[in-house]
Amino acid sequence: MIRADLAALLGWVTAPAALAAALLHPRLRPDWRARTGRVEAGVEPGCLWIHAASVGEMAAAEGLLGAVRGPVLLTADTDTGVARGRAIARQRPRTAAAALPIDHPWLLAPLFAEARPRGLVLVEGAWWPNLIAQANLRGIPVIRANARPGSTTWLPGSRWWAGGVDLTLARDPVSARSLSARVTGPVECVGDLKLLRPIPPNPLHWPGPFWVAASTRPADEPAVLGVDRREPLLWAPRHLERVPAIRRQLAGRRFELASRLVDGIVPPEVEVVILDRLGFLAGALRGATVVFVGGTFDRGIGGHSPAEAFALGLPVAAGPHTHSHPHLFEQAALAAEPAALADALARARPAVAARVEVERLTEVLRSLDRPGQECSPRPWARPLAPLVAASARIRRATRSARRRTLPVPVWVVGSDNPRGSGKTATAAWWAEAVLERGGHPGIAVRGFGRRRVQLGVSWEEATADALGDEGAMLARRGFVVAAHADLAAAAHALVGRVSHVIVDDGAGSALSPDRLLAVVDARYPTARGPLPAGERRPGPLLAHGRVVHHAVDGFSLELGPRDRVARRVYGAWHRGGVEAVLPPGPLAVFAGLGRPSDAISDLERPEIALWPLADHQRVDRALADALGAWAGDRPLVCTAKDRVRLPADLAAAVWWRDARVEIDDPPEEWFR
């Protein structure tokens, strides 16, 4: 607890400088919303949170992903690390990527509240005191992966300050011995995770042999320029900001930028190709005769990782400074000075990759099977909760004085949680159950996203403009629907046309319900706390029954005899207006839901890319074109709720389905 308090104090002291950096620094400013606490869409509750500082650490995170099952959240500190994380997320199902918020309890709270991670994995030297302290407070296990001793490991008091880590997985025996003496908690050696990173095909097509200068720093450049070899060179600077300087140094030589090559084909006359694209180096090593690893002529760096080269069995040469990865550079040919690099390249021999304890790594990660505690996304607003509750009591007293009854049964679906809990799906199930029993139900909705203020009814116009997206979706399923901001007015419009009125999200309306079903999201059963700190609406929800959604993947509730669990999703796939078989292979999914990740959690398919939209977001012509270009040859998939607000040509091209839910053995008292 003392450590957490000191971490919070440090966060208070450093937050102003960190906030200024997020707003002003050119490499941090593009993600300033995420760095100041905004949660990016696509984060799936119960995920494994993996944090890597930058591109190098993200390579180790990629190796780690092979042993992970279930949803993942990737975060990074630098802009290049975030970009690499997002590229990984586009290719891996149930994976989201974002910039790490500033290390302050209030700014970290929204991401902890949304993700409820089952574990926090810090890759290599990534270390933020408040991030660890907040995980400890929520009962979330913290693991250091691919760990090695860093400069801060040897500071006085580092053993105490570095507490809060449940397990340290060192990348080599030397690091394991050093860390055992300097950190708390058990330390195990499982090997270098970068050796597990999947290496893609080479994006470049060379006319013959070539050699590589990989992840070079300014101190490495004189050595590379001094090498005279017959093969052409692939030069990959560590930071793309060095590309203009390298081009100036290559004056008089025939060079080309990789981004300008047509279909990646390298012309025979080119002497040097500069790799000016992030995330392509690992694949670009394939087929090289020898690889020089940069950062090894810079004592402050101590060499970047040669893991990808070793994983491919390539010869490796390096400068004299290899203390960052001594276990890997044991097999490299070293040059004592820049002028000796050509000789080291000639002496280099193919390397043998070290062994990684994959089974132990998988065992550790699979033991992380319980989500963290439910918590508030806005802890700073807790003092305001009594004021909001008092205001709600006044509104309820006023509403009860003018409560309205209707001449038909009124059945209400409500929830303490306003976002993504499953209220509309439950209302549709209830209406179908009434139809099966010979009734004629109608559904009253608020019609979020409508462009009209007046009452909208499905028998006049069943569009998203008139009924909102959820109302239009229900109307296209054949239900009678009325939409208005005043649910009592919408329900009254249905009288005379239906035998039962079902009100979607109507627990706080002025209607007097005959039956009320409470919908609970098992992932956030208390709606993350009372308003305004969380989303739980003030006042008791006196229901006749409870329907629990999303009780999967470690999320469960103690269910009573009046509870039923919904969330068995089914429904035929359609393309346009007809049934169609969803093609196999990768999918491109876009969704504008309360939680867009819900759109992919029910799709057990590999390689699902997600484009999250804001809830009820309309798709204009520009966004429709962007979605089509993004999908490419992949089937473009959306939800039935999204389809009703698409332009006609896009609505005819997407695959979609009515995701319906079933409730086993509902009690007959719900229908009396």
C-alpha positions as CSV (number, residue, x, y, z in Angstrom):
1,M,0.0,0.0,0.0
2,I,2.9,2.4,0.8
3,R,4.4,1.6,-2.6
4,A,1.0,2.4,-4.3
5,D,0.8,5.7,-2.4
6,L,4.2,6.7,-3.5
7,A,3.5,5.7,-7.0
8,A,0.4,7.9,-6.9
9,L,2.4,10.8,-5.5
10,L,4.9,10.4,-8.2
11,G,2.1,10.4,-10.7
12,W,0.8,13.7,-9.3
13,V,4.2,15.3,-9.5
14,T,5.0,14.2,-13.0
15,A,1.5,14.4,-14.5
16,P,1.8,18.1,-15.6
17,A,5.0,17.5,-17.5
18,A,3.7,14.2,-19.0
19,L,0.4,15.9,-20.0
20,A,2.4,18.8,-21.7
21,A,4.5,16.2,-23.6
22,A,1.4,14.4,-24.8
23,L,-0.1,17.6,-26.1
24,L,3.0,19.2,-27.5
25,H,5.5,16.5,-28.5
26,P,5.2,15.8,-32.3
27,R,5.5,12.1,-31.9
28,L,3.1,11.8,-29.0
29,R,0.5,14.4,-30.0
30,P,-1.4,12.2,-32.6
31,D,-2.5,9.9,-29.7
32,W,-3.0,12.6,-27.1
33,R,-6.6,11.4,-26.4
34,A,-5.5,7.9,-25.5
35,R,-2.6,9.3,-23.5
36,T,-5.0,11.4,-21.5
37,G,-7.4,8.6,-20.6
38,R,-9.7,8.1,-23.5
39,V,-10.3,4.4,-24.2
40,E,-10.0,3.4,-27.9
41,A,-12.8,1.3,-29.2
42,G,-12.2,-2.4,-29.7
43,V,-10.8,-3.2,-26.2
44,E,-12.4,-6.5,-25.1
45,P,-13.2,-7.2,-21.4
46,G,-11.1,-9.9,-19.8
47,C,-8.2,-9.4,-22.1
48,L,-4.5,-10.0,-21.4
49,W,-2.8,-6.6,-21.2
50,I,0.7,-6.6,-22.8
51,H,2.7,-3.5,-22.6
52,A,5.8,-2.9,-24.7
53,A,7.8,0.3,-24.7
54,S,8.6,0.6,-28.4
55,V,9.2,-1.4,-31.6
56,G,11.9,-3.7,-30.2
57,E,9.8,-4.7,-27.2
58,M,6.8,-5.1,-29.5
59,A,8.8,-7.8,-31.3
60,A,9.1,-9.7,-28.1
61,A,5.4,-9.2,-27.5
62,E,4.7,-10.8,-31.0
63,G,6.6,-13.9,-29.8
64,L,4.5,-13.9,-26.7
65,L,1.2,-13.9,-28.6
66,G,1.7,-17.4,-29.9
67,A,1.2,-18.7,-26.4
68,V,-1.9,-16.5,-25.7
69,R,-5.5,-17.6,-25.9
70,G,-8.3,-15.2,-25.9
71,P,-8.5,-11.4,-26.3
72,V,-5.4,-9.2,-26.0
73,L,-4.7,-5.5,-25.4
74,L,-1.4,-4.2,-26.7
75,T,-0.1,-0.8,-25.5
76,A,3.1,1.0,-26.2
77,D,4.9,4.2,-25.1
78,T,6.3,5.5,-28.4
79,D,4.4,6.3,-31.6
80,T,6.4,3.7,-33.6
81,G,5.5,1.1,-31.0
82,V,1.8,2.0,-31.1
83,A,1.9,1.9,-34.9
84,R,3.4,-1.6,-34.8
85,G,0.9,-2.7,-32.2
86,R,-2.0,-1.6,-34.4
87,A,-0.5,-3.4,-37.4
88,I,-0.4,-6.6,-35.3
89,A,-4.0,-6.0,-34.1
90,R,-5.2,-5.8,-37.7
91,Q,-3.9,-9.3,-38.4
92,R,-4.8,-11.0,-35.1
93,P,-8.3,-11.8,-34.0
94,R,-9.6,-10.3,-30.7
95,T,-6.7,-7.9,-30.4
96,A,-6.7,-4.2,-29.7
97,A,-3.8,-1.7,-29.6
98,A,-3.5,1.7,-28.1
99,A,-1.1,4.2,-26.7
100,L,-0.5,3.8,-23.0
101,P,-2.1,6.6,-20.9
102,I,0.0,8.9,-18.8
103,D,1.1,7.1,-15.7
104,H,-1.4,8.7,-13.3
105,P,-4.2,6.8,-11.4
106,W,-7.0,8.9,-12.8
107,L,-5.8,8.6,-16.4
108,L,-5.1,4.9,-16.2
109,A,-8.5,4.2,-14.6
110,P,-10.7,4.2,-17.7
111,L,-8.6,1.6,-19.5
112,F,-8.5,-0.7,-16.4
113,A,-12.3,-0.3,-16.0
114,E,-13.0,-1.1,-19.6
115,A,-10.5,-3.9,-20.1
116,R,-10.8,-5.7,-16.6
117,P,-7.6,-7.5,-17.7
118,R,-6.8,-11.0,-16.4
119,G,-3.1,-10.2,-16.3
120,L,-0.6,-7.4,-17.0
121,V,2.6,-8.4,-18.9
122,L,5.4,-5.9,-19.0
123,V,7.9,-6.7,-21.8
124,E,11.6,-6.2,-21.2
125,G,12.4,-2.9,-19.5
126,A,8.9,-1.3,-19.7
127,W,8.2,0.0,-16.2
128,W,5.6,2.4,-14.9
129,P,5.0,2.6,-11.1
130,N,1.3,3.6,-11.2
131,L,0.5,1.0,-13.9
132,I,1.8,-1.7,-11.6
133,A,0.3,-0.2,-8.5
134,Q,-3.2,0.0,-10.1
135,A,-2.9,-3.6,-11.2
136,N,-2.0,-4.7,-7.7
137,L,-5.0,-2.8,-6.2
138,R,-7.3,-4.6,-8.6
139,G,-5.9,-8.1,-7.9
140,I,-4.4,-8.4,-11.4
141,P,-1.3,-10.5,-11.7
142,V,1.8,-8.7,-13.0
143,I,4.4,-10.5,-15.0
144,R,7.7,-9.2,-16.4
145,A,8.5,-11.0,-19.7
146,N,11.8,-11.2,-21.6
147,A,13.3,-9.4,-18.6
148,R,16.9,-8.3,-18.4
149,P,18.8,-6.1,-16.0
150,G,18.5,-2.4,-16.8
151,S,20.1,0.7,-15.6
152,T,17.4,1.3,-13.0
153,T,17.7,-2.3,-11.7
154,W,20.9,-1.4,-9.8
155,L,19.7,1.9,-8.1
156,P,19.6,1.9,-4.3
157,G,16.1,0.8,-3.1
158,S,15.3,-0.7,-6.5
159,R,14.4,-4.1,-5.0
160,W,11.7,-2.5,-2.8
161,W,10.5,-0.1,-5.5
162,A,10.3,-2.8,-8.1
163,G,7.8,-4.8,-6.0
164,G,4.3,-5.7,-7.1
165,V,5.5,-8.1,-9.8
166,D,4.3,-11.7,-9.3
167,L,6.7,-13.4,-11.7
168,T,9.7,-12.4,-13.7
169,L,10.5,-14.4,-16.9
170,A,14.1,-13.7,-17.8
171,R,15.4,-14.1,-21.3
172,D,18.6,-15.8,-20.5
173,P,20.4,-17.5,-17.6
174,V,22.7,-14.5,-16.9
175,S,19.8,-12.1,-16.7
176,A,17.9,-14.6,-14.4
177,R,20.8,-14.7,-12.0
178,S,21.2,-10.9,-11.9
179,L,17.5,-10.3,-11.5
180,S,17.1,-12.9,-8.7
181,A,19.4,-10.7,-6.6
182,R,17.6,-7.4,-7.4
183,V,13.9,-7.9,-7.7
184,T,11.2,-9.3,-5.5
185,G,9.2,-12.4,-6.4
186,P,10.3,-15.6,-8.3
187,V,12.5,-15.4,-11.4
188,E,12.5,-18.0,-14.1
189,C,14.4,-18.3,-17.4
190,V,12.3,-19.2,-20.4
191,G,14.4,-17.8,-23.2
192,D,14.3,-14.8,-25.6
193,L,10.7,-14.3,-26.8
194,K,11.9,-12.5,-29.9
195,L,13.0,-15.9,-31.2
196,L,9.3,-16.9,-31.2
197,R,8.2,-14.0,-33.3
198,P,6.6,-15.2,-36.6
199,I,8.7,-14.0,-39.5
200,P,6.7,-13.1,-42.7
201,P,7.9,-13.6,-46.3
202,N,10.3,-11.1,-47.7
203,P,8.4,-8.1,-49.1
204,L,11.4,-7.3,-51.5
205,H,12.4,-9.3,-54.5
206,W,16.2,-9.2,-55.1
207,P,17.9,-10.2,-58.3
208,G,20.7,-12.0,-56.4
209,P,22.4,-12.1,-53.0
210,F,22.3,-9.1,-50.7
211,W,23.4,-8.2,-47.2
212,V,21.7,-6.2,-44.5
213,A,22.6,-3.4,-42.1
214,A,19.8,-3.7,-39.6
215,S,18.5,-1.2,-36.9
216,T,21.5,1.2,-37.4
217,R,22.2,4.2,-35.3
218,P,24.2,7.3,-36.3
219,A,27.4,5.7,-34.7
220,D,27.0,2.7,-37.0
221,E,26.8,4.6,-40.2
222,P,30.5,5.3,-40.8
223,A,31.1,1.5,-40.5
224,V,28.4,0.6,-42.9
225,L,29.6,3.2,-45.5
226,G,33.1,1.8,-45.2
227,V,32.1,-1.7,-46.3
228,D,32.9,-2.7,-49.9
229,R,31.0,-5.8,-50.9
230,R,29.8,-7.1,-54.3
231,E,26.2,-7.7,-53.1
232,P,23.7,-4.8,-52.8
233,L,22.9,-3.6,-49.4
234,L,19.5,-3.3,-47.6
235,W,20.0,-0.5,-45.1
236,A,17.3,-0.3,-42.3
237,P,17.9,2.6,-39.9
238,R,16.4,2.2,-36.4
239,H,14.5,5.5,-36.7
240,L,13.0,6.7,-40.0
241,E,14.1,10.2,-39.2
242,R,17.6,9.2,-40.3
243,V,16.6,8.4,-43.8
244,P,17.3,11.9,-45.2
245,A,20.8,11.9,-43.6
246,I,21.6,8.4,-45.0
247,R,20.5,9.5,-48.5
248,R,22.9,12.5,-48.3
249,Q,25.7,10.1,-47.3
250,L,25.0,7.9,-50.3
251,A,25.4,10.7,-52.8
252,G,27.1,9.3,-55.9
253,R,25.8,5.7,-55.3
254,R,22.7,4.2,-56.9
255,F,20.1,3.8,-54.2
256,E,16.4,3.5,-53.9
257,L,13.7,3.8,-51.2
258,A,11.9,0.5,-50.5
259,S,8.6,2.4,-50.5
260,R,9.2,3.4,-54.2
261,L,9.9,0.0,-55.5
262,V,7.2,-1.3,-57.8
263,D,5.8,-4.6,-56.3
264,G,8.9,-4.8,-54.2
265,I,11.2,-5.6,-57.2
266,V,14.8,-4.4,-56.7
267,P,16.3,-3.4,-60.1
268,P,19.8,-5.0,-60.8
269,E,21.6,-1.7,-61.0
270,V,20.5,-0.6,-57.5
271,E,23.4,-0.7,-55.0
272,V,21.5,0.2,-51.8
273,V,17.9,-0.1,-50.8
274,I,16.8,2.0,-47.8
275,L,14.1,0.4,-45.8
276,D,11.8,3.4,-45.0
277,R,8.8,1.5,-43.8
278,L,8.1,0.3,-40.3
279,G,7.4,-3.4,-39.4
280,F,9.1,-4.9,-42.5
281,L,12.6,-5.6,-41.3
282,A,12.1,-9.1,-40.0
283,G,10.7,-10.4,-43.3
284,A,13.2,-8.4,-45.3
285,L,16.1,-10.4,-43.6
286,R,15.0,-13.6,-45.4
287,G,17.6,-14.7,-48.0
288,A,20.4,-12.3,-46.8
289,T,24.0,-13.5,-47.0
290,V,25.0,-11.8,-43.7
291,V,23.4,-9.3,-41.3
292,F,25.1,-6.5,-39.4
293,V,23.1,-5.6,-36.3
294,G,23.1,-1.9,-35.4
295,G,23.5,-0.2,-32.1
296,T,26.7,-2.2,-31.5
297,F,29.1,0.8,-32.2
298,D,27.2,2.8,-29.6
299,R,28.2,2.1,-26.0
300,G,25.0,3.7,-24.7
301,I,22.8,1.3,-26.8
302,G,24.8,-1.9,-26.4
303,G,23.3,-3.5,-29.6
304,H,19.8,-4.2,-30.8
305,S,18.5,-7.7,-30.8
306,P,19.7,-10.1,-33.5
307,A,17.0,-12.6,-32.6
308,E,15.2,-12.5,-36.0
309,A,18.5,-13.1,-37.8
310,F,19.3,-16.0,-35.6
311,A,15.8,-17.4,-35.9
312,L,16.4,-17.5,-39.7
313,G,19.9,-19.1,-39.2
314,L,21.7,-16.2,-40.8
315,P,25.4,-15.1,-40.1
316,V,25.5,-12.1,-37.9
317,A,28.3,-9.4,-37.5
318,A,28.3,-6.6,-34.9
319,G,30.4,-3.9,-33.4
320,P,32.2,-4.2,-30.0
321,H,29.3,-3.1,-27.7
322,T,26.9,-6.0,-27.3
323,H,26.1,-5.9,-23.6
324,S,22.3,-5.5,-24.2
325,H,22.0,-9.0,-25.6
326,P,25.2,-10.9,-24.6
327,H,23.5,-14.3,-24.8
328,L,22.8,-13.8,-28.5
329,F,25.9,-12.1,-29.6
330,E,28.1,-15.0,-28.4
331,Q,27.7,-16.4,-31.9
332,A,28.3,-13.2,-33.8
333,A,31.5,-12.0,-35.5
334,L,32.6,-8.8,-33.7
335,A,34.4,-5.8,-35.2
336,A,36.6,-3.9,-32.7
337,E,36.3,-0.7,-34.7
338,P,34.3,0.6,-37.7
339,A,37.1,-0.1,-40.2
340,A,37.0,-3.8,-39.2
341,L,33.4,-4.4,-40.0
342,A,34.1,-5.7,-43.5
343,D,36.3,-8.4,-42.0
344,A,33.7,-9.3,-39.4
345,L,31.1,-9.7,-42.2
346,A,33.4,-12.1,-44.0
347,R,34.1,-14.1,-40.8
348,A,30.4,-14.4,-39.8
349,R,28.9,-17.9,-39.8
350,P,25.3,-19.1,-39.6
351,A,24.0,-19.1,-36.0
352,V,21.9,-21.6,-34.1
353,A,18.9,-20.1,-32.3
354,A,18.7,-20.7,-28.6
355,R,15.8,-22.8,-27.1
356,V,12.7,-21.1,-25.6
357,E,10.6,-22.9,-23.0
358,V,7.4,-22.6,-24.8
359,E,5.5,-25.1,-22.7
360,R,6.3,-23.2,-19.5
361,L,5.4,-19.9,-21.1
362,T,2.0,-21.3,-22.2
363,E,1.4,-22.7,-18.7
364,V,2.1,-19.3,-17.1
365,L,-0.2,-17.4,-19.4
366,R,-3.1,-19.9,-19.3
367,S,-3.0,-19.6,-15.5
368,L,-4.2,-16.1,-15.9
369,D,-7.9,-17.0,-16.2
370,R,-9.7,-14.5,-13.9
371,P,-10.6,-11.0,-14.9
372,G,-9.5,-8.1,-12.6
373,Q,-11.9,-6.4,-10.2
374,E,-14.7,-4.2,-11.6
375,C,-13.7,-0.6,-11.0
376,S,-14.7,2.9,-11.8
377,P,-13.5,4.7,-15.0
378,R,-13.8,8.1,-13.2
379,P,-12.6,7.8,-9.6
380,W,-12.3,11.5,-9.3
381,A,-16.1,11.9,-9.6
382,R,-17.0,9.7,-6.6
383,P,-17.7,12.7,-4.3
384,L,-20.4,13.8,-6.8
385,A,-22.3,10.5,-6.6
386,P,-24.5,11.5,-3.5
387,L,-25.6,14.7,-5.4
388,V,-26.6,12.7,-8.5
389,A,-28.5,10.2,-6.3
390,A,-30.4,13.0,-4.5
391,S,-31.3,14.5,-7.9
392,A,-32.5,11.2,-9.1
393,R,-34.8,10.7,-6.1
394,I,-36.4,14.1,-6.8
395,R,-37.0,13.1,-10.4
396,R,-38.5,9.7,-9.4
397,A,-40.9,11.4,-7.0
398,T,-42.0,13.9,-9.7
399,R,-42.4,11.1,-12.2
400,S,-44.4,8.8,-9.9
401,A,-47.0,11.6,-9.5
402,R,-47.6,11.6,-13.3
403,R,-47.0,7.9,-14.0
404,R,-49.1,6.6,-16.9
405,T,-50.9,3.3,-17.4
406,L,-52.0,1.8,-20.7
407,P,-55.0,-0.4,-21.5
408,V,-52.7,-3.2,-22.7
409,P,-50.0,-5.1,-20.8
410,V,-46.7,-3.1,-20.6
411,W,-43.6,-5.1,-20.3
412,V,-40.3,-3.2,-19.7
413,V,-36.7,-4.2,-20.3
414,G,-34.3,-2.2,-18.2
415,S,-30.8,-2.2,-16.9
416,D,-28.5,-0.4,-14.5
417,N,-26.0,-0.4,-17.3
418,P,-26.9,1.8,-20.3
419,R,-24.1,0.7,-22.7
420,G,-23.9,-2.6,-24.5
421,S,-25.6,-4.8,-21.9
422,G,-28.1,-6.5,-24.3
423,K,-31.4,-4.7,-23.7
424,T,-32.5,-4.5,-27.3
425,A,-31.7,-8.2,-27.9
426,T,-33.7,-9.1,-24.8
427,A,-36.7,-7.0,-25.9
428,A,-36.6,-8.7,-29.3
429,W,-36.5,-12.2,-27.7
430,W,-39.5,-11.2,-25.4
431,A,-41.5,-10.0,-28.5
432,E,-40.8,-13.3,-30.3
433,A,-42.0,-15.2,-27.3
434,V,-45.2,-13.3,-27.3
435,L,-45.7,-14.0,-31.0
436,E,-45.2,-17.7,-30.3
437,R,-48.0,-17.6,-27.7
438,G,-50.4,-16.0,-30.2
439,G,-50.0,-12.4,-29.2
440,H,-49.3,-9.3,-31.3
441,P,-46.5,-7.3,-29.6
442,G,-45.2,-3.8,-30.3
443,I,-41.9,-2.4,-29.2
444,A,-41.3,1.2,-28.0
445,V,-37.8,2.6,-28.4
446,R,-36.1,6.0,-27.8
447,G,-34.7,5.9,-31.3
448,F,-31.1,6.9,-30.8
449,G,-29.6,8.4,-33.9
450,R,-32.9,9.6,-35.4
451,R,-32.8,12.7,-37.5
452,R,-36.4,13.6,-36.5
453,V,-37.8,15.0,-33.3
454,Q,-41.4,14.0,-33.8
455,L,-42.9,10.5,-33.2
456,G,-41.7,7.8,-35.7
457,V,-43.8,4.7,-36.3
458,S,-42.8,1.6,-38.4
459,W,-46.2,1.4,-40.3
460,E,-45.4,4.8,-41.9
461,E,-41.6,4.7,-42.3
462,A,-39.3,1.9,-41.2
463,T,-36.0,3.8,-41.6
464,A,-33.1,4.8,-39.3
465,D,-34.1,8.4,-39.9
466,A,-37.6,7.8,-38.4
467,L,-36.9,5.1,-35.9
468,G,-33.2,5.2,-35.1
469,D,-30.9,2.3,-36.0
470,E,-32.2,-0.1,-33.3
471,G,-35.8,0.7,-34.1
472,A,-35.2,0.2,-37.9
473,M,-33.5,-3.1,-37.2
474,L,-36.4,-4.3,-35.1
475,A,-38.9,-3.1,-37.8
476,R,-37.1,-5.0,-40.5
477,R,-37.4,-8.1,-38.4
478,G,-41.2,-7.7,-38.7
479,F,-42.0,-6.0,-35.4
480,V,-44.3,-3.1,-34.9
481,V,-42.1,-0.2,-33.6
482,A,-42.7,3.3,-32.3
483,A,-39.8,5.7,-31.5
484,H,-39.8,8.9,-29.4
485,A,-37.5,10.4,-26.8
486,D,-40.5,10.2,-24.5
487,L,-41.0,6.4,-24.2
488,A,-44.5,6.9,-22.8
489,A,-45.5,8.7,-26.0
490,A,-44.0,6.0,-28.1
491,A,-45.8,3.3,-26.1
492,H,-49.1,5.2,-26.3
493,A,-48.8,5.3,-30.1
494,L,-48.8,1.5,-30.2
495,V,-52.2,1.1,-28.3
496,G,-54.9,-0.2,-30.6
497,R,-52.4,-1.9,-32.9
498,V,-50.9,-4.4,-30.5
499,S,-51.8,-6.7,-27.7
500,H,-48.7,-6.1,-25.6
501,V,-46.3,-3.2,-25.4
502,I,-42.6,-4.0,-24.8
503,V,-40.5,-1.0,-23.8
504,D,-36.8,-1.2,-24.6
505,D,-34.6,0.5,-21.9
506,G,-37.7,1.8,-20.2
507,A,-36.9,1.4,-16.5
508,G,-36.7,5.1,-15.9
509,S,-39.7,6.1,-18.0
510,A,-43.1,7.5,-16.8
511,L,-44.8,4.2,-17.7
512,S,-46.2,1.8,-15.0
513,P,-44.9,-1.6,-16.0
514,D,-46.8,-4.9,-15.5
515,R,-43.6,-6.8,-15.9
516,L,-39.9,-5.6,-15.7
517,L,-36.9,-7.7,-16.8
518,A,-33.5,-6.5,-15.6
519,V,-30.7,-7.1,-18.0
520,V,-27.3,-7.6,-16.4
521,D,-23.9,-7.6,-18.2
522,A,-21.8,-10.2,-16.4
523,R,-18.7,-8.3,-17.4
524,Y,-19.8,-5.2,-15.5
525,P,-22.5,-6.4,-13.0
526,T,-22.4,-3.2,-11.0
527,A,-22.1,-1.0,-14.1
528,R,-18.6,0.1,-12.9
529,G,-20.0,2.1,-10.0
530,P,-22.7,4.8,-9.5
531,L,-23.0,7.8,-11.7
532,P,-21.0,9.9,-12.4
533,A,-18.0,7.8,-11.4
534,G,-19.4,4.8,-13.3
535,E,-22.6,4.1,-15.3
536,R,-25.0,2.7,-12.7
537,R,-28.2,4.6,-12.7
538,P,-29.4,5.8,-9.2
539,G,-32.3,4.0,-7.5
540,P,-33.3,0.4,-7.1
541,L,-34.4,-1.6,-10.2
542,L,-37.3,-3.7,-8.8
543,A,-37.6,-6.4,-11.4
544,H,-39.7,-9.5,-11.8
545,G,-36.7,-11.4,-13.3
546,R,-33.1,-11.0,-14.3
547,V,-31.4,-11.9,-17.6
548,V,-27.7,-12.2,-17.6
549,H,-25.7,-11.6,-20.8
550,H,-22.0,-12.2,-21.5
551,A,-21.5,-14.8,-18.7
552,V,-18.5,-16.3,-20.6
553,D,-14.7,-16.2,-20.6
554,G,-14.3,-16.1,-16.8
555,F,-17.2,-13.7,-16.2
556,S,-20.0,-15.3,-14.1
557,L,-22.5,-14.3,-11.5
558,E,-24.3,-16.2,-8.7
559,L,-27.6,-17.0,-10.4
560,G,-30.8,-17.4,-8.5
561,P,-34.0,-19.3,-9.4
562,R,-35.4,-16.2,-11.1
563,D,-32.4,-15.7,-13.3
564,R,-31.8,-16.8,-16.8
565,V,-28.6,-16.6,-18.9
566,A,-29.0,-15.2,-22.5
567,R,-26.3,-15.0,-25.1
568,R,-26.6,-18.0,-27.3
569,V,-26.2,-16.1,-30.6
570,Y,-27.6,-17.5,-33.8
571,G,-29.1,-16.4,-37.1
572,A,-28.5,-17.0,-40.8
573,W,-26.0,-14.9,-42.7
574,H,-27.2,-12.6,-45.4
575,R,-25.7,-10.5,-48.2
576,G,-27.9,-7.8,-49.3
577,G,-31.5,-9.0,-48.8
578,V,-31.0,-12.7,-49.3
579,E,-29.4,-15.5,-47.3
580,A,-25.8,-16.2,-48.2
581,V,-23.0,-18.4,-46.9
582,L,-20.2,-16.4,-45.3
583,P,-17.0,-17.2,-47.2
584,P,-14.1,-18.8,-45.3
585,G,-10.9,-17.0,-44.6
586,P,-10.1,-13.6,-43.1
587,L,-12.9,-11.1,-42.4
588,A,-13.1,-7.4,-42.2
589,V,-15.6,-6.4,-39.6
590,F,-16.9,-2.9,-38.7
591,A,-19.3,-2.2,-35.9
592,G,-20.9,0.9,-34.2
593,L,-22.0,-0.6,-30.9
594,G,-21.7,0.4,-27.3
595,R,-18.7,-2.1,-27.3
596,P,-17.6,-2.8,-30.8
597,S,-15.6,-5.8,-29.8
598,D,-18.9,-7.6,-29.1
599,A,-19.3,-7.9,-32.9
600,I,-16.3,-10.2,-33.2
601,S,-16.4,-12.1,-29.9
602,D,-19.1,-14.4,-31.3
603,L,-17.2,-15.0,-34.6
604,E,-14.8,-17.9,-34.0
605,R,-12.8,-17.2,-37.1
606,P,-9.1,-16.5,-37.7
607,E,-7.8,-13.2,-38.9
608,I,-10.7,-10.9,-38.0
609,A,-9.8,-7.3,-38.5
610,L,-12.0,-4.8,-36.7
611,W,-12.8,-1.2,-37.6
612,P,-14.6,0.2,-34.6
613,L,-17.2,3.0,-35.1
614,A,-18.8,5.2,-32.5
615,D,-22.2,3.9,-31.2
616,H,-25.0,4.9,-33.6
617,Q,-22.4,6.5,-36.0
618,R,-23.7,7.1,-39.4
619,V,-21.7,6.0,-42.4
620,D,-21.4,8.7,-45.1
621,R,-20.0,8.3,-48.6
622,A,-16.4,9.0,-47.6
623,L,-16.4,6.5,-44.8
624,A,-18.2,3.9,-47.0
625,D,-15.4,4.2,-49.6
626,A,-12.7,4.0,-46.8
627,L,-14.3,0.8,-45.5
628,G,-14.4,-0.8,-48.9
629,A,-10.8,0.1,-49.6
630,W,-9.8,-1.2,-46.1
631,A,-11.6,-4.6,-46.6
632,G,-9.9,-5.2,-50.0
633,D,-10.6,-8.8,-51.0
634,R,-11.9,-9.8,-47.6
635,P,-15.6,-10.1,-46.9
636,L,-16.9,-6.9,-45.3
637,V,-19.1,-7.9,-42.3
638,C,-21.3,-5.7,-40.0
639,T,-24.1,-6.1,-37.6
640,A,-27.8,-5.8,-38.5
641,K,-27.9,-2.6,-36.4
642,D,-25.1,-1.1,-38.5
643,R,-26.6,-2.1,-41.9
644,V,-29.7,-0.1,-41.5
645,R,-27.8,3.2,-41.7
646,L,-25.5,2.3,-44.6
647,P,-25.6,3.8,-48.1
648,A,-27.6,1.5,-50.5
649,D,-24.6,0.2,-52.4
650,L,-22.6,-0.7,-49.3
651,A,-25.7,-2.2,-47.6
652,A,-26.1,-4.5,-50.6
653,A,-22.4,-5.6,-50.5
654,V,-21.9,-6.4,-46.8
655,W,-22.5,-9.7,-45.0
656,W,-24.7,-9.4,-41.9
657,R,-27.0,-11.4,-39.7
658,D,-29.7,-10.8,-37.1
659,A,-27.8,-11.9,-34.0
660,R,-30.6,-13.3,-31.9
661,V,-30.4,-14.6,-28.3
662,E,-32.2,-17.5,-26.6
663,I,-33.2,-17.9,-23.0
664,D,-33.6,-21.4,-21.7
665,D,-36.9,-22.4,-20.0
666,P,-38.2,-18.9,-19.2
667,P,-40.8,-18.9,-16.4
668,E,-44.4,-18.5,-17.5
669,E,-45.0,-15.7,-15.0
670,W,-43.0,-13.5,-17.3
671,F,-45.9,-13.7,-19.8
672,R,-48.9,-13.4,-17.6
